[in-house]
């Protein structure tokens, strides 16, 4: 596991707390200006909060796929923007 993957997974574990009144979704944004895939955890509890998890460069496609697979294991809805 690379440093970026580890950072994203650790941030996800820190922010994702199952709660009856909260709903969560994963957000992946393709940033064409910085050539990165940015990962966010969106939390809805009356208001919407976005927690930045980290980013992975476009040229690290295998790292992106591995990270996404690990995050999809949480069974959260995944949204893509800028794709």
N, C-alpha and C positions, 0 to 999 in steps of 0.2 A: 504494500500500500504506500502510495506516495504521500508527501507532506500535504499537498492540496486535498487529496481524498480524506486523509486523517482529520484535517482541520474542519472540513465540511461535515463529516460524520459526527465528530465531537460537538460541533455547534448545534447540529440537529438534535442530538441527545440532550443537550443543555436546554433547548427551547421547547421541545415537544413534551408536554405534560398532559396526559389524558385527563379531561375534566368534563363533567356532564354538560356544562353550558358553553363550552368552547368547541369550535370546529376548526380544522386545520386543512391546508392544502399545500402542496409543493409547487413552487413557481420556478421555471427555468426561462431565463431571458438571454437571447442571443444578442450580445452587444457588438454590433458591426464596427463601431468606432474604436473599441479597444481590443477587438478580436478575441473575446472571451465569452464563455457560457457562465452566467451568474446564477447562483442558486439562492432561493429565498424560501422561508417557511412563513406562510401567511396564516395568521391566527385571527379568528373572528369571535369576539365576545362583546357584542353590542357595536363596537367599533372594530375596524380592521387594522391589524398591526403586521408589518412585514419585518421579519428578522433575517438579516443578511447572513448567509451561511458561508459564502466564499465563491471563488471563481476558478475556472479552468480554461487555459488557452485553447484556441481552435486547433492548433497543431497537436494537441494531446488527446486525440479522439478516443483512444483506448481507456485513458484515465477518466474521461467524461462518461463513457459507457459503463465502466465499473462502478463509478460513484452513483450513477442513476439507478443501476440495478440494486445496489445496497439500499438506497433511499426508497425504492419502490417496494421493498420488503415490508415497509411500514403500512402498506395497503391504503395510503392516502391518495387522493385525487391529484393528478399532476397536470398543471397548466403550462403551456408554452407560449411565449410572446416574442415577437421579432423573428419568427422562423419563417 
